Structures are given as structure tokens and as C-alpha cells.
């Protein structure tokens, strides 16, 4: 599992990025594009209330497999506008064949956009 602070994102912009799922030792992709995992979710959680303020998933169409071990996600500018500027917990879960792996657990600053 990876932990740490992700780069800040503005709540006035479309937030898009690509996630790579590879074996640290061999560099091999966790999955091939033709056979993606059952589910991947990315969530932002408010540190005080512990409420989920953003949830993106493969099954919801917010995450898209774009290559072997690669997934792109997008949160629209209108979605981001509804997120209060502050630092949130961020997590990524990877699920395949009934095995769930916490891939990332960290924080991300959401900044007030102009």
C-alpha cells in the first residue's frame, strides 16, 4: 500500500489523472486491458465528519481502463465545485476475484479555485 500526500487539486477544475497498477518488483501490470479487475474505487473522505465527499469507480464509469495496468479517472468541474476546500483523506481500493486491496491511503488538499 502507498501512503502520503497527493498534489493539490482546485475545486474549480476538472480533476483527471491516470493510475498505474504495476508490481513494484517486476514492473508487470496487475491486469491486461482485455481483462480488467472487478472494481476499482477512489474516494475522498472528510477528516472531521468522516463523510465520503467524492466516490469514483469503474462500475460507475468514472474510471476507465486505458491500457494494461492503467486506469484514467475524471471528476467534472461541477462535481469538484461541490467540494469544500480543505485537506481530505483519499483512498483507492482494488477488487478482483473477491480479494480487496487497499492500494492507496493518504491525503489530498483541495484548494479554492478562482
N, CA, C and O atoms as CSV, one atom per row, in Angstrom:
chain,resi,resn,atom,element,x,y,z
A,1,UNK,N,N,0.849,-1.177,0.000
A,1,UNK,CA,C,0.000,0.000,0.000
A,1,UNK,C,C,0.894,1.238,0.000
A,1,UNK,O,O,1.938,1.280,0.651
A,2,UNK,N,N,0.454,2.228,-0.741
A,2,UNK,CA,C,1.148,3.508,-0.784
A,2,UNK,C,C,0.444,4.467,0.160
A,2,UNK,O,O,-0.774,4.409,0.328
A,3,UNK,N,N,1.223,5.353,0.775
A,3,UNK,CA,C,0.644,6.386,1.621
A,3,UNK,C,C,1.417,7.673,1.394
A,3,UNK,O,O,2.562,7.664,0.943
A,4,UNK,N,N,0.755,8.792,1.721
A,4,UNK,CA,C,1.395,10.085,1.544
A,4,UNK,C,C,0.371,11.125,1.134
A,4,UNK,O,O,-0.837,10.893,1.194
A,5,UNK,N,N,0.875,12.270,0.719
A,5,UNK,CA,C,0.018,13.378,0.310
A,5,UNK,C,C,0.089,13.543,-1.202
A,5,UNK,O,O,1.172,13.648,-1.777
A,6,UNK,N,N,-1.079,13.565,-1.838
A,6,UNK,CA,C,-1.138,13.785,-3.279
A,6,UNK,C,C,-1.041,15.284,-3.573
A,6,UNK,O,O,-1.263,16.114,-2.691
A,7,UNK,N,N,-0.713,15.615,-4.804
A,7,UNK,CA,C,-0.619,17.011,-5.238
A,7,UNK,C,C,-1.989,17.680,-5.113
A,7,UNK,O,O,-3.013,17.040,-5.356
A,8,UNK,N,N,-2.017,18.956,-4.739
A,8,UNK,CA,C,-3.291,19.674,-4.589
A,8,UNK,C,C,-4.079,19.736,-5.891
A,8,UNK,O,O,-3.522,19.691,-6.988
A,9,UNK,N,N,-5.404,19.841,-5.728
A,9,UNK,CA,C,-6.325,19.976,-6.853
A,9,UNK,C,C,-7.266,21.133,-6.540
A,9,UNK,O,O,-7.680,21.301,-5.393
A,10,UNK,N,N,-7.604,21.926,-7.541
A,10,UNK,CA,C,-8.540,23.033,-7.373
A,10,UNK,C,C,-9.972,22.521,-7.446
A,10,UNK,O,O,-10.275,21.584,-8.185
A,11,UNK,N,N,-10.846,23.149,-6.669
A,11,UNK,CA,C,-12.261,22.768,-6.745
A,11,UNK,C,C,-12.992,23.523,-7.870
A,11,UNK,O,O,-14.220,23.489,-7.948
A,12,UNK,N,N,-12.224,24.209,-8.742
A,12,UNK,CA,C,-12.815,24.902,-9.890
A,12,UNK,C,C,-12.462,24.219,-11.212
A,12,UNK,O,O,-12.823,24.707,-12.283
A,13,UNK,N,N,-11.759,23.097,-11.133
A,13,UNK,CA,C,-11.285,22.448,-12.360
A,13,UNK,C,C,-11.791,21.014,-12.467
A,13,UNK,O,O,-12.248,20.417,-11.492
A,14,UNK,N,N,-11.694,20.481,-13.681
A,14,UNK,CA,C,-11.914,19.060,-13.888
A,14,UNK,C,C,-10.664,18.345,-13.399
A,14,UNK,O,O,-9.554,18.660,-13.826
A,15,UNK,N,N,-10.849,17.383,-12.504
A,15,UNK,CA,C,-9.723,16.625,-11.969
A,15,UNK,C,C,-9.637,15.318,-12.741
A,15,UNK,O,O,-10.543,14.487,-12.683
A,16,UNK,N,N,-8.541,15.148,-13.460
A,16,UNK,CA,C,-8.341,13.926,-14.219
A,16,UNK,C,C,-6.900,13.470,-14.061
A,16,UNK,O,O,-5.985,14.289,-13.979
A,17,UNK,N,N,-6.707,12.171,-14.020
A,17,UNK,CA,C,-5.368,11.621,-13.866
A,17,UNK,C,C,-5.399,10.152,-14.275
A,17,UNK,O,O,-6.466,9.571,-14.470
A,18,UNK,N,N,-4.227,9.570,-14.400
A,18,UNK,CA,C,-4.109,8.150,-14.735
A,18,UNK,C,C,-3.445,7.421,-13.587
A,18,UNK,O,O,-2.414,7.855,-13.075
A,19,UNK,N,N,-4.043,6.309,-13.185
A,19,UNK,CA,C,-3.495,5.444,-12.147
A,19,UNK,C,C,-2.821,4.265,-12.829
A,19,UNK,O,O,-3.333,3.730,-13.812
A,20,UNK,N,N,-1.662,3.861,-12.301
A,20,UNK,CA,C,-0.966,2.697,-12.839
A,20,UNK,C,C,-0.867,1.632,-11.758
A,20,UNK,O,O,-0.430,1.904,-10.640
A,21,UNK,N,N,-1.273,0.427,-12.102
A,21,UNK,CA,C,-1.242,-0.714,-11.188
A,21,UNK,C,C,-0.193,-1.691,-11.705
A,21,UNK,O,O,-0.447,-2.474,-12.620
A,22,UNK,N,N,1.003,-1.630,-11.094
A,22,UNK,CA,C,2.113,-2.482,-11.516
A,22,UNK,C,C,2.801,-3.091,-10.302
A,22,UNK,O,O,2.765,-2.533,-9.205
A,23,UNK,N,N,3.418,-4.227,-10.512
A,23,UNK,CA,C,4.212,-4.892,-9.485
A,23,UNK,C,C,5.507,-4.108,-9.299
A,23,UNK,O,O,6.244,-3.900,-10.263
A,24,UNK,N,N,5.793,-3.672,-8.073
A,24,UNK,CA,C,6.986,-2.864,-7.808
A,24,UNK,C,C,8.284,-3.607,-8.120
A,24,UNK,O,O,9.275,-2.989,-8.509
A,25,UNK,N,N,8.282,-4.897,-7.955
A,25,UNK,CA,C,9.493,-5.686,-8.155
A,25,UNK,C,C,9.734,-5.998,-9.624
A,25,UNK,O,O,10.845,-5.825,-10.126
A,26,UNK,N,N,8.695,-6.457,-10.311
A,26,UNK,CA,C,8.865,-6.910,-11.701
A,26,UNK,C,C,8.482,-5.869,-12.744
A,26,UNK,O,O,8.915,-5.951,-13.894
A,27,UNK,N,N,7.673,-4.891,-12.349
A,27,UNK,CA,C,7.179,-3.899,-13.300
A,27,UNK,C,C,6.013,-4.399,-14.137
A,27,UNK,O,O,5.533,-3.687,-15.019
A,28,UNK,N,N,5.548,-5.626,-13.868
A,28,UNK,CA,C,4.438,-6.200,-14.634
A,28,UNK,C,C,3.112,-5.564,-14.211
A,28,UNK,O,O,2.893,-5.278,-13.034
A,29,UNK,N,N,2.239,-5.349,-15.190
A,29,UNK,CA,C,0.904,-4.801,-14.923
A,29,UNK,C,C,0.087,-5.799,-14.112
A,29,UNK,O,O,0.218,-7.010,-14.293
A,30,UNK,N,N,-0.764,-5.283,-13.210
A,30,UNK,CA,C,-1.637,-6.144,-12.397
A,30,UNK,C,C,-2.715,-6.808,-13.239
A,30,UNK,O,O,-3.222,-7.869,-12.874
A,31,UNK,N,N,-3.072,-6.187,-14.373
A,31,UNK,CA,C,-4.119,-6.731,-15.233
A,31,UNK,C,C,-3.855,-6.294,-16.664
A,31,UNK,O,O,-3.132,-5.329,-16.913
A,32,UNK,N,N,-4.450,-7.018,-17.597
A,32,UNK,CA,C,-4.378,-6.617,-19.001
A,32,UNK,C,C,-5.690,-5.921,-19.361
A,32,UNK,O,O,-6.737,-6.192,-18.773
A,33,UNK,N,N,-5.610,-5.040,-20.318
A,33,UNK,CA,C,-6.764,-4.220,-20.689
A,33,UNK,C,C,-7.989,-5.064,-21.028
A,33,UNK,O,O,-9.114,-4.681,-20.707
A,34,UNK,N,N,-7.781,-6.204,-21.671
A,34,UNK,CA,C,-8.905,-7.055,-22.082
A,34,UNK,C,C,-9.569,-7.767,-20.905
A,34,UNK,O,O,-10.678,-8.282,-21.043
A,35,UNK,N,N,-8.905,-7.801,-19.755
A,35,UNK,CA,C,-9.450,-8.489,-18.578
A,35,UNK,C,C,-9.224,-7.627,-17.334
A,35,UNK,O,O,-8.366,-7.943,-16.509
A,36,UNK,N,N,-9.994,-6.537,-17.195
A,36,UNK,CA,C,-9.791,-5.613,-16.070
A,36,UNK,C,C,-10.258,-6.227,-14.743
A,36,UNK,O,O,-10.941,-7.251,-14.737
A,37,UNK,N,N,-9.890,-5.604,-13.630
A,37,UNK,CA,C,-10.362,-6.087,-12.328
A,37,UNK,C,C,-11.869,-5.899,-12.189
A,37,UNK,O,O,-12.494,-5.189,-12.977
A,38,UNK,N,N,-12.440,-6.543,-11.179
A,38,UNK,CA,C,-13.881,-6.435,-10.942
A,38,UNK,C,C,-14.292,-5.011,-10.580
A,38,UNK,O,O,-15.348,-4.545,-11.008
A,39,UNK,N,N,-13.465,-4.314,-9.795
A,39,UNK,CA,C,-13.796,-2.953,-9.362
A,39,UNK,C,C,-12.550,-2.225,-8.891
A,39,UNK,O,O,-11.638,-2.825,-8.322
A,40,UNK,N,N,-12.524,-0.930,-9.135
A,40,UNK,CA,C,-11.546,-0.007,-8.552
A,40,UNK,C,C,-12.356,1.196,-8.096
A,40,UNK,O,O,-13.181,1.708,-8.853
A,41,UNK,N,N,-12.133,1.652,-6.873
A,41,UNK,CA,C,-12.813,2.850,-6.382
A,41,UNK,C,C,-11.797,3.829,-5.819
A,41,UNK,O,O,-10.804,3.438,-5.206
A,42,UNK,N,N,-12.062,5.093,-6.037
A,42,UNK,CA,C,-11.293,6.197,-5.456
A,42,UNK,C,C,-12.276,7.016,-4.643
A,42,UNK,O,O,-13.331,7.408,-5.141
A,43,UNK,N,N,-11.927,7.278,-3.378
A,43,UNK,CA,C,-12.833,8.041,-2.516
A,43,UNK,C,C,-12.078,9.146,-1.790
A,43,UNK,O,O,-10.915,9.000,-1.412
A,44,UNK,N,N,-12.795,10.269,-1.609
A,44,UNK,CA,C,-12.335,11.342,-0.732
A,44,UNK,C,C,-13.254,11.360,0.473
A,44,UNK,O,O,-14.475,11.301,0.333
A,45,UNK,N,N,-12.664,11.441,1.662
A,45,UNK,CA,C,-13.449,11.430,2.902
A,45,UNK,C,C,-13.078,12.646,3.744
A,45,UNK,O,O,-11.901,12.954,3.929
A,46,UNK,N,N,-14.097,13.326,4.248
A,46,UNK,CA,C,-13.908,14.462,5.142
A,46,UNK,C,C,-13.285,13.967,6.445
A,46,UNK,O,O,-13.791,13.031,7.064
A,47,UNK,N,N,-12.197,14.592,6.855
A,47,UNK,CA,C,-11.484,14.141,8.054
A,47,UNK,C,C,-12.311,14.315,9.334
A,47,UNK,O,O,-12.227,13.483,10.237
A,48,UNK,N,N,-13.103,15.379,9.421
A,48,UNK,CA,C,-13.874,15.629,10.642
A,48,UNK,C,C,-15.143,14.772,10.711
A,48,UNK,O,O,-15.374,14.078,11.701
A,49,UNK,N,N,-15.948,14.826,9.672
A,49,UNK,CA,C,-17.239,14.130,9.713
A,49,UNK,C,C,-17.137,12.666,9.268
A,49,UNK,O,O,-18.038,11.869,9.530
A,50,UNK,N,N,-16.045,12.325,8.602
A,50,UNK,CA,C,-15.826,11.006,8.013
A,50,UNK,C,C,-16.825,10.673,6.903
A,50,UNK,O,O,-16.977,9.511,6.527
A,51,UNK,N,N,-17.504,11.698,6.381
A,51,UNK,CA,C,-18.427,11.510,5.261
A,51,UNK,C,C,-17.636,11.428,3.952
A,51,UNK,O,O,-16.651,12.145,3.774
A,52,UNK,N,N,-18.064,10.561,3.045
A,52,UNK,CA,C,-17.469,10.479,1.719
A,52,UNK,C,C,-17.995,11.644,0.892
A,52,UNK,O,O,-19.206,11.805,0.740
A,53,UNK,N,N,-17.081,12.461,0.353
A,53,UNK,CA,C,-17.486,13.632,-0.436
A,53,UNK,C,C,-17.304,13.400,-1.934
A,53,UNK,O,O,-17.814,14.169,-2.748
A,54,UNK,N,N,-16.581,12.348,-2.299
A,54,UNK,CA,C,-16.394,12.008,-3.703
A,54,UNK,C,C,-16.122,10.514,-3.785
A,54,UNK,O,O,-15.301,9.980,-3.040
A,55,UNK,N,N,-16.811,9.851,-4.688
A,55,UNK,CA,C,-16.594,8.427,-4.914
A,55,UNK,C,C,-16.622,8.169,-6.414
A,55,UNK,O,O,-17.633,8.411,-7.075
A,56,UNK,N,N,-15.512,7.680,-6.945
A,56,UNK,CA,C,-15.385,7.373,-8.364
A,56,UNK,C,C,-15.105,5.885,-8.497
A,56,UNK,O,O,-14.378,5.317,-7.682
A,57,UNK,N,N,-15.678,5.239,-9.524
A,57,UNK,CA,C,-15.487,3.793,-9.652
A,57,UNK,C,C,-15.506,3.345,-11.106
A,57,UNK,O,O,-15.998,4.045,-11.991
A,58,UNK,N,N,-14.952,2.153,-11.326
A,58,UNK,CA,C,-15.045,1.522,-12.644
A,58,UNK,C,C,-16.499,1.262,-12.997
A,58,UNK,O,O,-16.946,1.585,-14.098
A,59,UNK,N,N,-17.237,0.677,-12.058
A,59,UNK,CA,C,-18.632,0.312,-12.338
A,59,UNK,C,C,-19.509,1.534,-12.576
A,59,UNK,O,O,-20.518,1.445,-13.275
A,60,UNK,N,N,-19.130,2.678,-11.997
A,60,UNK,CA,C,-19.887,3.910,-12.206
A,60,UNK,C,C,-19.494,4.653,-13.465
A,60,UNK,O,O,-20.125,5.646,-13.827
A,61,UNK,N,N,-18.440,4.172,-14.146
A,61,UNK,CA,C,-17.999,4.800,-15.382
A,61,UNK,C,C,-17.070,5.977,-15.200
A,61,UNK,O,O,-16.675,6.610,-16.179
A,62,UNK,N,N,-16.706,6.289,-13.934
A,62,UNK,CA,C,-15.810,7.418,-13.663
A,62,UNK,C,C,-14.350,7.049,-13.881
A,62,UNK,O,O,-13.521,7.913,-14.167
A,63,UNK,N,N,-14.037,5.761,-13.746
A,63,UNK,CA,C,-12.708,5.232,-14.020
A,63,UNK,C,C,-12.811,4.382,-15.272
A,63,UNK,O,O,-13.759,3.614,-15.436
A,64,UNK,N,N,-11.825,4.524,-16.159
A,64,UNK,CA,C,-11.840,3.823,-17.435
A,64,UNK,C,C,-10.489,3.157,-17.652
A,64,UNK,O,O,-9.449,3.805,-17.531
A,65,UNK,N,N,-10.500,1.873,-17.969
A,65,UNK,CA,C,-9.266,1.157,-18.279
A,65,UNK,C,C,-8.785,1.633,-19.649
A,65,UNK,O,O,-9.513,1.560,-20.639
A,66,UNK,N,N,-7.534,2.127,-19.687
A,66,UNK,CA,C,-6.997,2.680,-20.929
A,66,UNK,C,C,-5.786,1.905,-21.447
A,66,UNK,O,O,-5.273,2.198,-22.527
A,67,UNK,N,N,-5.334,0.923,-20.683
A,67,UNK,CA,C,-4.186,0.115,-21.091
A,67,UNK,C,C,-3.917,-0.946,-20.052
A,67,UNK,O,O,-4.606,-1.011,-19.034
A,68,UNK,N,N,-2.924,-1.777,-20.296
A,68,UNK,CA,C,-2.556,-2.800,-19.325
A,68,UNK,C,C,-2.097,-2.131,-18.035
A,68,UNK,O,O,-1.108,-1.398,-18.020
A,69,UNK,N,N,-2.827,-2.390,-16.952
A,69,UNK,CA,C,-2.493,-1.818,-15.646
A,69,UNK,C,C,-2.772,-0.328,-15.522
A,69,UNK,O,O,-2.339,0.286,-14.546
A,70,UNK,N,N,-3.479,0.280,-16.474
A,70,UNK,CA,C,-3.705,1.729,-16.457
A,70,UNK,C,C,-5.197,2.066,-16.455
A,70,UNK,O,O,-5.987,1.518,-17.223
A,71,UNK,N,N,-5.546,2.990,-15.560
A,71,UNK,CA,C,-6.926,3.453,-15.426
A,71,UNK,C,C,-6.910,4.979,-15.343
A,71,UNK,O,O,-6.138,5.557,-14.578
A,72,UNK,N,N,-7.758,5.618,-16.126
A,72,UNK,CA,C,-7.915,7.074,-16.067
A,72,UNK,C,C,-9.190,7.385,-15.306
A,72,UNK,O,O,-10.198,6.696,-15.459
A,73,UNK,N,N,-9.141,8.435,-14.477
A,73,UNK,CA,C,-10.352,8.870,-13.782
A,73,UNK,C,C,-10.600,10.339,-14.066
A,73,UNK,O,O,-9.681,11.100,-14.370
A,74,UNK,N,N,-11.877,10.719,-13.958
A,74,UNK,CA,C,-12.272,12.106,-14.171
A,74,UNK,C,C,-13.373,12.478,-13.189
A,74,UNK,O,O,-14.366,11.763,-13.047
A,75,UNK,N,N,-13.181,13.611,-12.513
A,75,UNK,CA,C,-14.233,14.244,-11.712
A,75,UNK,C,C,-14.489,15.595,-12.368
A,75,UNK,O,O,-13.581,16.421,-12.459
A,76,UNK,N,N,-15.696,15.823,-12.818
A,76,UNK,CA,C,-16.026,17.041,-13.561
A,76,UNK,C,C,-15.834,18.296,-12.702
A,76,UNK,O,O,-15.802,18.231,-11.473
A,77,UNK,N,N,-15.708,19.421,-13.377
A,77,UNK,CA,C,-15.579,20.697,-12.673
A,77,UNK,C,C,-16.810,20.972,-11.811
A,77,UNK,O,O,-16.688,21.524,-10.718
A,78,UNK,N,N,-17.989,20.592,-12.294
A,78,UNK,CA,C,-19.198,20.809,-11.495
A,78,UNK,C,C,-19.212,19.927,-10.246
A,78,UNK,O,O,-19.701,20.350,-9.199
A,79,UNK,N,N,-18.685,18.720,-10.343
A,79,UNK,CA,C,-18.556,17.848,-9.166
A,79,UNK,C,C,-17.548,18.435,-8.187
A,79,UNK,O,O,-17.802,18.489,-6.984
A,80,UNK,N,N,-16.414,18.869,-8.700
A,80,UNK,CA,C,-15.359,19.431,-7.842
A,80,UNK,C,C,-15.833,20.705,-7.155
A,80,UNK,O,O,-15.424,20.982,-6.028
A,81,UNK,N,N,-16.699,21.495,-7.821
A,81,UNK,CA,C,-17.201,22.744,-7.238
A,81,UNK,C,C,-17.977,22.492,-5.954
A,81,UNK,O,O,-18.069,23.380,-5.106
A,82,UNK,N,N,-18.531,21.307,-5.799
A,82,UNK,CA,C,-19.289,20.969,-4.599
A,82,UNK,C,C,-18.426,20.498,-3.436
A,82,UNK,O,O,-18.947,20.165,-2.372
A,83,UNK,N,N,-17.107,20.467,-3.632
A,83,UNK,CA,C,-16.202,20.007,-2.574
A,83,UNK,C,C,-15.569,21.213,-1.887
A,83,UNK,O,O,-14.902,22.032,-2.520
A,84,UNK,N,N,-15.793,21.300,-0.587
A,84,UNK,CA,C,-15.251,22.398,0.215
A,84,UNK,C,C,-13.724,22.337,0.215
A,84,UNK,O,O,-13.146,21.258,0.349
A,85,UNK,N,N,-13.066,23.500,0.064
A,85,UNK,CA,C,-11.604,23.494,0.060
A,85,UNK,C,C,-11.035,23.187,1.451
A,85,UNK,O,O,-11.253,23.941,2.400
A,86,UNK,N,N,-10.317,22.091,1.556
A,86,UNK,CA,C,-9.578,21.671,2.745
A,86,UNK,C,C,-8.872,20.364,2.413
A,86,UNK,O,O,-8.965,19.888,1.281
A,87,UNK,N,N,-8.183,19.788,3.355
A,87,UNK,CA,C,-7.470,18.539,3.125
A,87,UNK,C,C,-8.359,17.351,3.483
A,87,UNK,O,O,-8.964,17.304,4.554
A,88,UNK,N,N,-8.423,16.387,2.553
A,88,UNK,CA,C,-9.260,15.200,2.707
A,88,UNK,C,C,-8.410,13.947,2.773
A,88,UNK,O,O,-7.279,13.920,2.286
A,89,UNK,N,N,-8.968,12.907,3.382
A,89,UNK,CA,C,-8.390,11.576,3.254
A,89,UNK,C,C,-8.715,11.093,1.851
A,89,UNK,O,O,-9.797,11.370,1.333
A,90,UNK,N,N,-7.777,10.365,1.226
A,90,UNK,CA,C,-8.010,9.788,-0.091
A,90,UNK,C,C,-7.621,8.316,-0.026
A,90,UNK,O,O,-6.624,7.945,0.593
A,91,UNK,N,N,-8.432,7.489,-0.678
A,91,UNK,CA,C,-8.145,6.066,-0.700
A,91,UNK,C,C,-8.513,5.452,-2.032
A,91,UNK,O,O,-9.439,5.900,-2.709
A,92,UNK,N,N,-7.769,4.417,-2.399
A,92,UNK,CA,C,-8.071,3.653,-3.604
A,92,UNK,C,C,-8.149,2.184,-3.215
A,92,UNK,O,O,-7.227,1.636,-2.610
A,93,UNK,N,N,-9.272,1.551,-3.576
A,93,UNK,CA,C,-9.466,0.123,-3.361
A,93,UNK,C,C,-9.483,-0.588,-4.711
A,93,UNK,O,O,-10.068,-0.097,-5.677
A,94,UNK,N,N,-8.835,-1.747,-4.763
A,94,UNK,CA,C,-8.753,-2.577,-5.961
A,94,UNK,C,C,-9.365,-3.920,-5.610
A,94,UNK,O,O,-8.931,-4.569,-4.658
A,95,UNK,N,N,-10.375,-4.345,-6.371
A,95,UNK,CA,C,-11.056,-5.605,-6.076
A,95,UNK,C,C,-11.049,-6.506,-7.301
A,95,UNK,O,O,-11.432,-6.093,-8.396
A,96,UNK,N,N,-10.606,-7.748,-7.099
A,96,UNK,CA,C,-10.631,-8.734,-8.160
A,96,UNK,C,C,-10.764,-10.120,-7.544
A,96,UNK,O,O,-10.051,-10.457,-6.599
A,97,UNK,N,N,-11.666,-10.910,-8.074
A,97,UNK,CA,C,-11.913,-12.274,-7.582
A,97,UNK,C,C,-12.163,-12.299,-6.076
A,97,UNK,O,O,-11.609,-13.135,-5.362
A,98,UNK,N,N,-13.002,-11.375,-5.597
A,98,UNK,CA,C,-13.391,-11.281,-4.184
A,98,UNK,C,C,-12.245,-10.935,-3.231
A,98,UNK,O,O,-12.388,-11.087,-2.018
A,99,UNK,N,N,-11.116,-10.474,-3.763
A,99,UNK,CA,C,-9.995,-10.012,-2.935
A,99,UNK,C,C,-9.934,-8.494,-3.073
A,99,UNK,O,O,-9.814,-7.963,-4.177
A,100,UNK,N,N,-10.018,-7.803,-1.935
A,100,UNK,CA,C,-9.968,-6.342,-1.931
A,100,UNK,C,C,-8.623,-5.897,-1.372
A,100,UNK,O,O,-8.209,-6.344,-0.302
A,101,UNK,N,N,-7.939,-5.008,-2.103
A,101,UNK,CA,C,-6.632,-4.498,-1.700
A,101,UNK,C,C,-6.706,-2.981,-1.568
A,101,UNK,O,O,-7.147,-2.291,-2.487
A,102,UNK,N,N,-6.268,-2.465,-0.415
A,102,UNK,CA,C,-6.158,-1.016,-0.232
A,102,UNK,C,C,-4.852,-0.607,-0.902
A,102,UNK,O,O,-3.772,-0.879,-0.376
A,103,UNK,N,N,-4.944,0.046,-2.060
A,103,UNK,CA,C,-3.772,0.406,-2.844
A,103,UNK,C,C,-3.151,1.710,-2.347
A,103,UNK,O,O,-1.928,1.844,-2.307
A,104,UNK,N,N,-3.989,2.661,-1.973
A,104,UNK,CA,C,-3.529,3.982,-1.526
A,104,UNK,C,C,-4.355,4.424,-0.346
A,104,UNK,O,O,-5.572,4.243,-0.323
A,105,UNK,N,N,-3.698,4.999,0.625
A,105,UNK,CA,C,-4.364,5.633,1.761
A,105,UNK,C,C,-3.515,6.837,2.136
A,105,UNK,O,O,-2.390,6.692,2.614
A,106,UNK,N,N,-4.068,8.034,1.916
A,106,UNK,CA,C,-3.294,9.245,2.157
A,106,UNK,C,C,-4.193,10.456,2.290
A,106,UNK,O,O,-5.341,10.352,2.720
A,107,UNK,N,N,-3.654,11.611,1.914
A,107,UNK,CA,C,-4.404,12.856,1.987
A,107,UNK,C,C,-4.223,13.634,0.680
A,107,UNK,O,O,-3.266,13.427,-0.067
A,108,UNK,N,N,-5.180,14.537,0.434
A,108,UNK,CA,C,-5.100,15.416,-0.730
A,108,UNK,C,C,-5.700,16.770,-0.369
A,108,UNK,O,O,-6.828,16.835,0.119
A,109,UNK,N,N,-4.959,17.851,-0.603
A,109,UNK,CA,C,-5.512,19.178,-0.407
A,109,UNK,C,C,-6.393,19.585,-1.598
A,109,UNK,O,O,-5.967,19.504,-2.750
A,110,UNK,N,N,-7.598,20.012,-1.311
A,110,UNK,CA,C,-8.470,20.597,-2.337
A,110,UNK,C,C,-8.450,22.097,-2.086
A,110,UNK,O,O,-8.826,22.564,-1.011
A,111,UNK,N,N,-8.010,22.842,-3.084
A,111,UNK,CA,C,-7.841,24.284,-2.948
A,111,UNK,C,C,-9.032,25.024,-3.547
A,111,UNK,O,O,-9.670,24.539,-4.480
A,112,UNK,N,N,-9.327,26.217,-2.996
A,112,UNK,CA,C,-10.405,27.046,-3.528
A,112,UNK,C,C,-9.951,27.632,-4.867
A,112,UNK,O,O,-8.980,28.386,-4.940
A,113,UNK,N,N,-10.680,27.263,-5.920
A,113,UNK,CA,C,-10.344,27.752,-7.248
A,113,UNK,C,C,-10.924,29.133,-7.503
A,113,UNK,O,O,-11.791,29.599,-6.763
A,114,UNK,N,N,-10.449,29.772,-8.538
A,114,UNK,CA,C,-10.922,31.106,-8.926
A,114,UNK,C,C,-11.769,31.021,-10.163
A,114,UNK,O,O,-12.260,32.042,-10.646
